[in-house]
Amino acid sequence: MKKYVLTSYIPNTEINADFVQCLNNFCKVNNAELQVLQCKHNYNSDAEQLLEMAIREEFGDTIKTTAYNLSRHLFVSDFRISINTIDPISGMESLVSKHTNVVLPFPRHRFKTVPRMLKESHTPRAIWCTGTISEATTYKNNKSGNRMKDYHVIGALYVEIQDSGRFSIRQIQFDGKGFFELDKYYTSNKVTNIRPAAISLGDDHALFQSPYAMAKTEEIIAKLKPASIFRHDTLDFGSAGSHHLIGKHLTKSMLPTTLEEELELTSKTIKRFEELFPFAKQYMVASNHPEHLDRYLDEARYYDDYPNHVIGLELALAKAKGKDVYEYAMNKYNKLNNTTFLTRKCSLKIAGVEMADHGDNGANGSKGTVREKGITYSGKVITGHTHSPEIGVFGNFVNGTLTHLSLPYTKDSGSSSWLWTNTLLYPNGKMTHIHIIPE
């Protein structure tokens, strides 16, 4: 396995020496190679050009100024975008289409997937931005520069490439003293084992879970032992009276499970986490798919839904008595002792990061978007819902999915930007994606 740390520097800009020392320690401990890419910036004075010469002398061959392939699936671009740009990856999809996966030198962490044909490969197609070792001192005093200066990231990407060509990428974010990488905290001269604060899982939809993605996720949780686990859309509600199936009588007659069977299956996967991971508190984030059950009951669609009529009556009565029917149904089949069901009104912040927002609801009753969530929480939020993982313009993280990558309600189109991705939250409020890429 080959290991690399990819970061960038802004010409004629002071370097954060403390972060560089931490990176050097990390590379020494993990036998990784540091590579520094060049961002775009114009020279303004003779003094700054002298600073640039000093930087080049310090880092020598570590600085990469031309494009190259890090592996057959990963292209490191020399495309230099102004550091004042609000969205550095806007319009870059064609570059990803040509090179599969692209790393761009840029002083923030931005990430987005691009659709690929699943029948050809499950290898993702995406674009990553590196973060930087440079200080945030050379942004323009204009609208875009002033907006984005606050989202500057002293950070890097840690890349592992196996002999098969399969790769993994995780974000490294400096907090002023050091940085986390999984369950370790690195400073300039020390490595400390520390548990992550939380892991937020990709939408897992028990009815459509990928056994491979879930098994890998369980391995990650068992190894890292995060203090909290957050789950989104664990109840899919695809077995019975989803409003998407209204009027589709033949489709409903061909469903593989009844509502009660799906509820029991979902309860089982929640209970499984309690039994496997007693060290972690489990939270069920209020999400749109479990709320399909509320709508089904509110519209009394169990009335002529004969296979699900009896369970529908029981849940309708529970709802009429003011119970959370999702929580009620899950406890009906398995007594849950260490799981909290969050409501839409809940706010739960860990290390300053909001964990209780699914991402589907926006301001004033609108649909939620990645950009809006980034603005609302100033980047300090982890959401789900889209199944396509992303790091937004303002630094907010979006989970992927843990389902099969093609589902009936995606019309099995064969093209997908979905990816098996969980998000890890560290005790200092920094975050990283953990992507699961199949063998």
N, C-alpha and C positions, 0 to 999 in steps of 0.2 A: 504494500500500500504506500502511495505517495501522499505527502501532506504539505499543504501550502497555506500561508496566511497572505491574503490579498488586501491591500489597502491603497490609499492614494495620497498624493501631496499636491498642494496648491503652490505653483511657482511664486517666488518672492514673498513667501508668507512664513512666519515663524512656525517651527515644529513643536509639538507637545512632547518634550523630551521624556517626561515621566511615562507617557503611554508607550513610547518607543522602547524604553527599558523593560516595561512589562511584556511587550511583544517579543523582545529578544529572549526573555526568560521563558516565555511560553514555547517559543520555537526550540530552545535548547532542551526543555523537558520533554517535548513531544516529537523531537526530531523532524521539525517542519521547516520549510523554506519560506523566508519572507520575501515578498515581491511587492514593490511600490510602483503604482501606476501614476501617470501624470494627468492632473486636471487642467482645465483651460483657465488661463489668466494672463493679462497683458502686463508687461514690464512698465513701471511708472517712473523709476529713478535709477541712477547709477548704484545707489546703496542697495536697492532691492535686487539688482542684478548680481551684486557681490554676495548677497544672501543666497541667491539661487546657486551660485557657484559653490558656496560652502555646503549647501544641502547635497548637491550632486557629488561632492567630494566625500561627504560622510557616508552616503548610501551606496555609492559606486555602482557595481553591476546589479545591485538589488533593484535599481530604478529601471522600469521597462517603458520605453517610449514608442514601441511599435506593436502592432497586433500579433497575437500568436494563439495557437491551440494548446490549451492545458491538457486536454484529452480529446478523444474523438467526439465527445458529447458536450464539450465546454470550450467556448471561444472567448478569449480575453480581448476586448476591443480597445483600439487607440482613439476611438471617436470621442472627441473632447467637447463637452457641453458647458456653456457658461455656468459658473457656480450660482448665479443669480436666477437661473431658470426655475420656475415653480415646479413643473413636472418634467424631470429629465428623460423619462422613457416615452413621452408622448410622440407618437408617430414612428416608434422604433420596431413595431411588430415585424416589418419586412426583414429587418436584420436578424431577428430571432428565427424567422421562417427559413432563412438561408443557413444559419449556423447552429440550429437546435437550441442551444442555451448560451446566453451572452452575459458577460460581466462588464459593466461600465465603470470607469473611474469617475467618482462623484462624491462630494462631501456629505452625503446623507445615505441612509439605508432605505432604498425604494426597491420594491419587488413586485412582479406581476407575472402570471402565467399567460400563455398564448395557446389557443386550441391546436391539438394535434389529432391525427387519425388513430384511434385506439386499435384498429385492426392491423396497423403497421407497427405500433410500439406503445408501451405504457411509459416509456421514458418521457419525462416532462419536457415541455418547451417553455422557457421562461427567461426573464431578464432580471439581473441583480445589480444593484449599485453598492459600491464598496464601503462607504464611510472614509474617513481620512485621518492622517496623523497631524494635519495642519490646524492651527488655531483659526477661529472665526473672526478674523480681523480685516479681511479684504473684500467684504461684500460691498456692492455699490449702495450709495445713499439715495436709493430710489424706491419705488413702490415694491417691486419684486424682491430686491435685495434686502430691504428692511423686513419684509414678511418672512423670508426664509432663513435669515440669520439665526433666529431662535431655534430652528430645527436642525441646525448643523450637528453632525454626529462625529465625535472622535471615536472611531471604530474601524472594524475590518470584517472580512469574511474568512472563516476557517473552512478549508476545502480538503476533503479526503477523497482520493481516487484509488479504487481497487484495480487490480490487474485486468479485470474483465472490462474496465472502462466505466463501471457504475460509480457514481459519485454522490457525495453528500455535501451540503453547504449550510453552515450555521453563522448567525450574526454574533460578532463580538462588539460590545459597547462599553467604553471606558467611563468610570464614575468619578474620576479625579484621583483615585488611589490605586485602582486595579480593575479587573474585569472577571466575570464568570464565563466558564465554558463547561456546560453541563453541571456536574456536581462539584466543581473545583473553582476556587477563586485565586487568581494569579496577580501578584504584585511584582515589583522589580526584582525581588530576590527570594520570594516565598510562594509556596502553593499550599492552600488550605482546603480541606474537604468541608463543604457546606451544602445542606439540602436546599434544593429549589423551593421557592415559596408556593408555587402552584403550577399545575399544567392544565391548559384549556384544550379540550379535545375537539377534533374535527367533528362535524355533525355525524352522529353514528347510526341513526335510523335502524333500530334493532331488526326490523323486518328485512332490511336490505344490506346488513353489515357485510363487509368483506372479511372473511375469516383471516386472510393474510394480514390485512392492515390492522385488525384488532389484536391479533397475536403479537405483532411487532410493537403495538402500542402498550400492551400489557408488559412486554419485556422492558420497555423504556421506563414505565412507572415502577416496576419492581427494582430496577437498577438505581434509579435516581431518588426514589422515595420522596416525592414532593409532598408538602404538608397539606395541600388541597387539590382536589380534582373537580373540574367544571365540565359539565356535559350539556350539549345542545341537541335538540330535536331527537332525543333517544326514542320517543314514541313517534313512529311515522304516520300511523293511522291510515295506512294504505290498504287495509284488509276489508274495510266495511263501507261506512257511509261517508267517505270523503266527498265534499261538495264538488270535487272534480269529476265524480262519477255519476252525478245526477243525470238521469235519462239514459245512461249507458247500461241497459239491462243485461245484455249479453256479456259485456266485460265484467260486470259484477258477479254474474253467475259462474265465471271462470276463475274468480279469485281463489288463491291456494289456501287461505286461512280465514277463520271467522274473527270477529272483533275480540271475542274472549280469548282465543288462541294467541292473537297478537298482544293483547294486554299481558297475558301470562309470560310470553316470550320476553317482552320488554322488562317486566318486573324481574325476571330471572337474570337478565344482563346487569341490571342495577344492583341486585343482591350479590351477584358474582364479584363485583368490585368491592363491596363491603367485606366479603370473605377473603379476597386476595390481598387487599391493601388496607388492613386495619389501622395503619399508621397515618392514613389520609382522611380528611373530612371530604365527603362527596356532596356536590351541589348540582341540582338540576336547574339549568337556566331557563326561564320562561321563554318559549319559542313558538313559532307559528304552527308547526305540525301537531304538537300536543293540543293546541287550541282548536284544531279541527274537531276534536272530541267534544269540546264545549259547544261548538256551532251545531254539530250533529244532534246533540241533546236539546239545545235551545230551539231548533227547528222541528223537533219531534220526528226526525226522519226514521227513528226506530219503529214508528207506528206500523209501517208495512214492510219493514226489513226483517222478514221472518226468521232467518238464521240468528239475528242479533237482537231480537225483540226483548227477550227476558233480561239480558244484561243491560240493554238500553234503559229498561224500566228502572232497574236497580240504580244505575248511575244517575238517571234523571232525578230520582228521589233524593240522592245524596247532594246533587247540585242545588235542588230546591231548598235543602236545609242549610245551604251556605257553605258546603264543603268544597275544597279544591278537588275536582273529580280526578285529575291526573294523579295527585298524591293518594287519594282514596283508592283508586284502582290498583296502583302499584303495591300498596300495603295489603290489599285484598288477597294477593297471591303469595307475597313474601313479606314478613314483618321486617321493615327497614329501620335500623337502629342508628345509623351514622350518616344519614342522607337528609339534606335540606332541600325542599322544593321552593325556589325563589319565585316571587310574583313579578309582574310587570312594574310595580311600584318600588321594587327593591333596588337599593344601591349597595353594592358590596365592593369596597376598594381594598386591595392588598398592595402595600408599598406604593400607594398613590394611583394605582391602575384600576380602572373600573372593570369588573369581571362579570357583572350581571346584565349586560346588554347583548341580546342576540344579534342585533344589527338590522333587523327587518323593518322596524318602525322608525320613522323619521320625525322631524319637527312638525307640529301642527297637523298631525294626522297623515302626513305624507309617507311614502316609502323611504326606508333608510338607504343611504349610500355610503360607500367607504369614505368618500371625501367629506361628507357631512359629519360622520362620526369622528373623523380626525379633527375637524374644527370644534365640534361640541366638547370634546374631552382634551383638546390641545395635544392629541396624540396618545394620551394615557388611557388606552382602552384596548381590550381584546374582544372581538366579535366573531360570529360565525355566519351562518345563513347562505352564503353564496356558493359554498363548496369549492370555490376557486381561491386559494390562499393569496394574500396580498399584504404588502406593507404600503400603507397609503402615503400620499404626498406629505402629510403632517406627522408621519411616524407611527400611526396606529397600526396594530397587527390584526389580520383576519385569518381565522383558521381555514383549513380545507375541509375534507370529508373523510369518513372511514367506511363509506359504502362502496359497493361496486361502482365503477366509473361510468357505467351506462345503465340507466334505470328506465322502467316503463314510462314514467312521466317526463323523461327527456326524449321520448319517442325513439330511443335506441339509435340516435342519429349517427353514432360511430365517431363523431368529432367532439372533443371535450377539452376544456381548460381546467377540469377538476384535478385535484391532487390530494393524496393522503398526507395530511399535514396537521400536526398539533403545535401549540405554542407554549413555550416554557417561560415562566415568569420567575425572575430572581429576587432575592430579598432586597436588592437595591433599586427595584423598579425597572430594571433593564429586561429586555425580552429577546427571544430568538425563536425562529421556526425550527421544528424538527420534521423534515420531510421523510416519508417512507417511500423509497423507490424500489420496485420489485427487482429480484435477481434477473 
